[in-house]
Amino acid sequence: MKNFLFMLLSVLPLGGAFYTALNYNGIIALGVVFVCGFLFGIFLMNLILNVKNKHLDIYKRELEKESIASDEHRSRVKVLESKIQVLEKALDNALKGQ
């Protein structure tokens, strides 16, 4: 929103320059129109890219959270597998002892 307001405040003086140039010379008026359009395009693309980058950062954070959660689940599975192996060995030893 702040960027949009900055864009409007920077384009308004160019619009005034266009109005005064229109009274003097057509070529100057076309030049001012070109500059206004060019600057408006730059500011518009900057605004769009900022929004997309914010969404991309949010998506990256979600992916990191999911990867951390999956790593935790993998480590829990490994711990449970090792416990099962220990219990199987203990059972085998108990059965051999009888």
Protein Blocks (a to p, Z undefined) as FASTA:
>chain_A
ZZmmmmmmmmmmmmmmmmmmmmmomklmmmmmmmmmmmmmmmmmmmmmmmmmmmmmmmmm
mmmmmmmmmmmmmmmmmmmmmmmmmmmmmmmmmmmmZZ
